[in-house]
Amino acid sequence: MKKISICLVLLSIVVIMTSCLSEGKANTAEEPLIVQGPIVILKLDDLRDNSVDKFTPVANYILENNLKASFGINGKYLEGKTEDDLFVVSSKYWDSTGNIEIWHHGWDHSKASDRSWYEYKGRDKDERTEYADLTTNSNYERQLRDFQKNQEIVKEVLGITMHTFGSPYNQNDETFTEVINQFPEMKVVFFPRTPLTKQIGLSITTDAGRLNIENGGTGKADYDYFLANYESYDKTMDYMVLQAHPGYFNEEGLEAFKQICAYLVAQGHTFMTPYEYFMYKTGGEMPEPKEVLTPPPVEELVLGTTNILVNGDFAGSDSSPWSVYNAESADSELSIVDGEAYMNILNPGANAWDVQLKQGEIQLEQGKRYRVVFTARAEGEERTIESNVIDDLNTKLSYSNKETFTITKDAKEFYYDFSMYEATTQTGRLRFRLGKLEGNVFIDNVALYEYVPK
């Protein structure tokens, strides 16, 4: 195998090394690895049971085009999963291909509502009761328990030893250094906020090697935004990290992601997983390829035609069962105007959720896939609105991702899909979050459809 000389440079991920070799083997392929840089590392966050359906088309694209990517997993969502669960089968299959690395993205992706603590930062302020049995209940103990739980469950359920870590929200404190030093199998850390001691390697700045591709919110991949950032990117960097959140992709976001990857391929960039990059930089050999597992079965579904909601067309003068929620700091009124729901927002409050148009008592079945469709327009200036599906009794339990839409004076149809991974319920709630911004809103033709076998 041909040996490659290596020059270590400033990076924005930390490569954790116990030795720094001047030359070594690049990979296990028979042919020498020809690298054209900066090397592209796709950092794709938040792989969970309720996002695996959104990761699937991304994974399919990666595999069909023989690219490399990495998926950050939250282990809490593997609890109670059986070997035939789609989340388990998909994750194991993707890992077995060698094109996709599963990396440690924290146990539950937790943070305080006021951001006073994160999973790997300031956990001594975490008042949740499940940590009361710890000896000292300290920041260190809490971080260590969650880190170890994630590492162990991924190994137990998926058979994967993770070598790469990235903090939820890219937040960590100095205590985290003590934690990760307990796990010698960890070789790569994405975007640490504090120096990692006891490591021989590279001094970093948090965002030096990141090329942003999401614009206007989580999951909003934007090809034009990427191009502008790419043009100004320092091409002498050894690599570029592209961070995205496939679980929040809509169809436009997915297509933008594909465009971005295709553009980078056309420019001649080499794609690597983070652990593969570590091996390349240190002259190590990648592990022997795994036996590629059978891909998860694909069931062809089509959109059904029965609207699960009631009075989605707002016919007549009665708006029920739709209702309005106003926080104490907000005020709004619902009326029917020419067959549309008219939300007169008198005081929008400080948050999007301070004003809501909602319908509850919706039946949702576990394992089913759904589509929300609606038409909306603004009475005045352009503004955004949000929508998601939650539980009517436990509003902290979300059944779909929160989606954001930009509306204008012209009525436009919008939609979003979600899969029901929680237990079957009779208490689903569809809501439109209309607070925080000035401007009255018209909503019409609201429907919730179930996907059915073709």
N, C-alpha and C positions, 0 to 999 in steps of 0.2 A: 504494500500500500504506500502510495506516495506521501511524503511528509510535507507539512506546510508550516512555514515560519509565521509566528503570530506576534503582532504588536498590540499591546493592550492600550485602549483609549478610554476617554471619558464616556460613560454610558449613563442612561437614566433607568436601567434596572441594575441591581447589584448582582454580580456573579460571585457566589460564595465559594472560595477555593481554599483547600488545605495546602496546595502547592501551585506555583505559577511556572509553567513550563514554557521554554522558548520555542520548542517545536514539538510536533507530535502528530498523531493520526487524526485525520479530519472526521472520518466516519467509517462505517463498516462496508461501504460499497466497494466493488471490485475496481471501478473506474475512479480516478481522482475527482474530488468535488471541485467544481468550477463555481466560484462564488462571485456574483455581481452585486454590489451593494449600493446603498445601504441595505443590509439584510432586513427583510420584512418579518416582524413577529406580530401575529394577530392575537391580541389579548381580548377574549370574548367572555364577559362576566355573567354571573348569576344563572348557572345551570341548575335547575330544580325540577321537581315533578310537574309543576305548573308552567314551565317554560320549555319543556323538552319538545313540544310540538313546534315551537318557533325556532329552536335550534336545528331541528331536522332538515329543513330546506337549506340552511347554511352549511350543515355538515355534508349534505348531498352535493352541493356546489363544490366544496373543498375537495371531496373525493373524486368527483367526476373530472375535475381539472388538475388532479394530482398536486394540490397545493398543501401547505402545512398551516395548522392553526392550533390554538389552545383554548380550552373551555374551563372557566373557573367554577367549581362546584361548591355548593353549600350542603354539608353532610347531614344536617338535621332532616332534610327532606328525603333521606334514604331510610329513616327509621320506619320499621314495620313493612318495608317493601320486600316482596318475594322475588324469586329469581326470574319469574315470567312477567314481572311488571315492566311496562314500556320504558320507564325511566332507567331501570337497571339494564335491560337488554340493549337499549340504545347506547348507553354510556360504555358498556363493555365492548360492544361492537366498534364504536368509534375509536376507542383506545387500541383495540387489536389491529387496526389498519396501519398504525404507525404514522399516520398523517395528522392525527389529532391527539394532543396531550391533555389529560385531565389534571387540573392544578387546584391547589388548596386556596379557597376564597373565603375561609372562615366557616364556623359552625352554623350560625343562623343569620348572619349579616345584620346584627342588631346595632342599634344606637339609641340614645335618649332622644325623646321628642324635641328637647331644647338643645340637642347636640352637645350636652355637657360631658358625655362619654360615648365611646365607640367600642366595638368588640375588642380592639387591641389598643385602646387608649383610654386612660382614666377610669378603669372599671371599678375602682373603689367607690365610685359614685353610683354604681348600678344597684338599685334597691330591689331587684327581682328576687323572689323567695327561693328559687331553685338552687341558689348558691349558699344557702344558710348553713349547710352541713360542712362546708370547707373549714379547715382548721383555723385559719386566720381571716378567711373571706377577703383576702387582699387583692389588689389589682393584679399582682403576679399570679396568684392561684387561680383566679377566674380566667385570665388569659390562657394559662397553661392548660386548664381543664378543657376549654373549648378547642384549643389547637389540637390537643391529643385526641379528643373525641372525633374530630373531623378526619384526622389521619387514620384512626383505627377503623371507623365505619366504612370508609372508602376502600380500605384494604380488605375488610371482612366481607362486604357485600359485593364489591366490584372486582376484588383481586388486584387492585392497583396500588402501588407504592408511589405516592406523589413526591415530586422533587422540586416543585415550584410553588411559591406562595405570593399572593397579593392581598393586601388588607381590604376589607369592605370600605368603601368610600375613600380608599387610598389614605387611610388614617392609621397611625401607630405612634406610640410613645417610646421612651427609652427602655421601659420595662420589657417591651416586646423583644428587645435584643437578647435579654436573659432567657426568654421563652424559646425563641427559635434556635438558640445555641444548644438546646436539649435534643434537637432532632438533626443529627449529622447527615441524614439522607437529603435534607433540604439544600439545594444548590443554587437556586435562583430566587430573588425577591423582586417583585415589581414595585417601583416607586416608593421606597421607604422614606418616611418623613424625618427620621433621625438616623445618625450613623450607626452601622452595624459593627459593633466591636468584636474582637477576637477573630476577625475575618481578614485574610490576605486578599487583596483585590483592588477594587477601583473606587476612587472618590467620585461621588455622583452629585448631581443636582436633580431635583425631583422630576422636572418636566423637560430636561434637555433632549431626550431621545424620543419624546412622544409626538406623534403627528395626529392632531385631532381630526376626526371625521364626523362627529355628531354635532349638530348645530340646532339650538332652539329647544333642547330637552333630551332626556335619556332615551336612547334608541332612535333618535332622529338623524340617521345617517344621511349625509348630504354630499352628493358628488361634486358640485361646484365649490362648496366650502372646502372639501378635501383638496381639490385642484389648487385653490388659492394658497392653502397651507403647504402643499407639496412644492409649489414653485418657490416659496421662501425658505424651505427646509434646507438645513446645512447638509449638502450631499457628501461632505467629507466625514460625516458621522459614520460609525461602524454599522449602525442599524437604525431602524425606526420601528417604534411600537405603535400599532393602531389599536386603540381601545374602542370597543363597542358593546352593546347590550342587545343581543338578538331576541331576548324575551320580550322586548318592547318594539321590535320591528313591526311596522305594517307593510303592505305590499310595496309601497314606494321606498321604504327604508331598506327592504331586502334587495330591491333592484339597484338601489344606490350602492349598497355594499358589493354586489356583484360587479357593477361598473368600476368601482374602485379597485377591486382585485384584478380585473381584466386590464385596467390601465397599468397597474404595477407590473403585471406579467409582460405587457407590451414594451415597457421600459427596460425589461431585462433583469428585474430584481429577483434575488433568490429568497424563497420563503423557508423559514425554519420554525420549529417549536422552541420554546425557551430552553428546555433541557438539551435539545439537540444543539442549540447555540452554545450552551455551556460546554458541551463535549467538544465542539468545534474549536472554541477559544482555548481550551485547556489541553487539547491534543488527546482527549480520551476517546474510547470506543463506545459507541451506542450499544445498548443491550441487543442480544440476538432478537430478530423479529419474532413476534408472537404469531401463533396460528390465527389467521383471520377468521373471526366468528361469522356465523350466519346473520345477515342483516335482519332487523326486526320486520315482522310482516307488515305489509301496507294494505290497509283496507280502503278501497275507493269509496268516497262519500260524495254526495251531492247535497245541495242546500234544499231543505224541505220548504213547503209552501204554507204551512200553518203558523200563524202568528200566535205565539204563546201569551203575548200581552193583551190587555183589554183596553179598548178605546184608544188605540194608537193613532187613529186618524182624526181624533177630536171632533167627531161628527156631533151635531146638536149643540146645546148650550151647557150640558152637564159634563164637567171635567173629570168626575170620579171614574176609576179609583186613583187618578193622579192627585198628588198633594204637594204642598210646598213646605220646605223646612227653612226657617230663618233663625240664625244664631241671635243671641241677645243683642249683639252689636249691629245686626243687619235687619233689613226690611224689604219685602217684595210681595207682589200680588199676582195671582194667576187668574187669567180670564181666557175665554174662547173668542177669537176674532176671526171671522170669515173662515172657519174650519181649521184654524191654527191655534196652538197654545201660545199665549202672549204672556211673557214674564216681564212685568213692570217692576224694575229693580230700583226701589226708592233709596235704599242704602246698601251698597254691595258688601259692607264689612271689610275686614282685613285679610280674609282668606277665601280661597276659591270655594271651600266647603260651607262657607257662611250662608250661602243662598243655594238651595237645591230644588229642582223639580224631580219628583220621584214616584215610582210605583213599586209596591211591595207585594208580599205573598205570592211570589213567583216560584213555580216548581222547577228545580234543576236536578238532573240525574247524574250521578257520578259516572265518569267515563265518557260522557257525551260531549260533543263539540257544538258550539253555538255561534251565531252571528247576530250582532246588534246593528240595526239599520235605522237611520233617521234623516230627516231633512231639517236644516236650520238656516236662519239668516239673522242679521243684525238690523235693528231699527235705524241705528245711526252709523257711527264709525266702525271700521274693522276691529274685531276683538277676538279673544280666544274663549273657548268653553271646554270643560272637561267632562268625561263620562266614564263610569265603570260599573261593575256589578258586584255587590257586597251582600252580606247577610243582614236581614232586616232587624234581627234581634241583637246581633253582635256585630256592630258596624266596623270593628277592627278586623273582621274576617273578610278578606277580599276573594272573590271568585274569578276576577279578571284583572288584568293590568289597568292602570289609569291611563286613558288616552286623551290627548289634547288636540283640539281642532280649531282652525282659524276660520271664522265666518265673516261674511261681508253683507252688503245690502241685498245681494242676489242669492236666492235660495239655492242650496246645493245639498246633494245627498252624500252622507258619510256612512261609514260602517267600520266595525272591528270584530274580530273573531276571538274566541277564548275556549279553552277546554276546562271541563269541570272535574277537578281532581279531588275535591273534598267530598264528604259523604253526601248522599242525596238529601235534598232539603225542600221544604215547602215554603221557606221564608227568605227566598232571594229578593233582592231589591236592585232595580235599575235606577240609577240616578244621574242627573246632569248637574254638574257643579258650576254655578254661574256667578259666584261672588268675586270679590276683590276688585273687579274691573267695572267701570261705568259702562252703561249701554244696555238697553232693553233687548230682549231676545225673543224670536219666534221659533217654535219647534213644531214639527208635524211629521206624519207618516212614520211613527216610531214602531218598530217591529223587532221581535226576538224570534229567530228561526233556529231550529235544530237541524244539524247535518244528519242525513240518513243514508243507509247503504245504497249504492248505485243499483 
